[in-house]
Amino acid sequence: MWVEVSMRNQHKFYAGGFYHQPSGNGVMQLGDLNKSLQYIKQKPRNNPNRTVILGGDFNLGDIDWENESVDPSSTKKSACDRLIQHLRDLHLSQLQKEPTRERRVLDLLCINKTSF
């Protein structure tokens, strides 16, 4: 789900939320996420200063966010790799560094700017 907010000087702010079921098909759900990210990416072509924030419970805890790498023994390696690539495609940085559940980062907060 996405919300578009018009700010001063015709700048746009996009906020999105995502939930990945732990037992769900991660690759399929991330495909749906990617479709929505591509929509957000294409929508404001005339607004390069847009701000994009994406947050939610991604349930993909095998990612080392400091290095943007996936644990080689992960059973969800394909989904983790796809998530990293989708975030890179939209120039989103993952801000949540501390574990959110059982020493793993499952809940993410991603943004395309360092300040706004």
N, C-alpha and C positions, 0 to 999 in steps of 0.2 A: 504494500500500500504506500502511496506517495502523496505528499501534500506540496502544493506550489504556493509560495508566498511572494507577492510583489513588494519590493523594498524601494527605498528612495533611489532616484536616478535610474529607474527602470531595471534595477538589478533584481535577479530572481534568487530565491532561496528554496531549495528542494529538500524535504525531509522524508525519509523512507524507513519502513520497518519490515523485518523479515523474521520468520520462524521456520526452522528446519526441524522436523520431527526426528527424534533420535533413531527411531526404527524405520524412518521413511527412506525413499530412494533419493540419496543425496545428489546424485548426478542430475536426475530429473528435476528436482526442486531447484537446484542451482541453474538449470537451463531456464526455468521460469524467471528466476531472479535476473539472469543475464538479459532476457528480453526486456524487462522493465528498466534495467540500467541502460541498455541501448536506446530506449525511448527517451530517457532523461538526457543522455549524451547528445542525441540529435535535436531535441526540442529547441533549445535556446542557441541556435547557431549564431545569432546576432548578439548574443550576450555572453562573451567569453569570461566575464567576471562572476558567473553564477557560483553559488555556494551549494554544495551537495553534502548532506549528512545521511548516513545509513546506519541503523542500529538494529540489534535484535539478538535472539538466541539462535546461533548458527549450529550449535552442537557438533562442531568439528574441532575437537580439542587436541588434535595431533599436529598442529601447526606451531612452529617456533616463530613468533611474530618479530622477534629481533632480527632474524635472518631471512624471514619469509621463506622458510623451508618446511618440508613435511617429514615427520618421522618415517624412515624407510620401512618400518614394520607395521605401519598403520593399515588397518583394514578398510579405511576410508580414504586412501591415498588419492584416488582419482578425483573424488569430490573436493578434497583439500586443495589439490593442485588447481582445480577449476576455480575455486573461490579466490585464491591468490591471483590468478590471471584476470578474473573479472574485476577485481579491485584495482589492479594495475591499469587495466584498459581505461578506467575512468579517473585514474590518478588519485585514487582514494587511499589515504593512510589509515591504518588501524591503530587507534589510540589506547585501547584497553591492554595494559601490560601485565597487571596483576591477575592471578587466577580468580575465576569467578565461581568455580565449583570443582572440588576434589583436585586441587593443584593444576587445573587446566583452564585455559581461557576459552570459554564456550560462548559467552555473551560479548558481542563486539560493538564498538562505536567507531565508525569510519567517516572521514571528512576529507574533502579535496583541498582544504586550505589550512594554513597554520594559524591564521587569525582572520577575523572578519568583523 
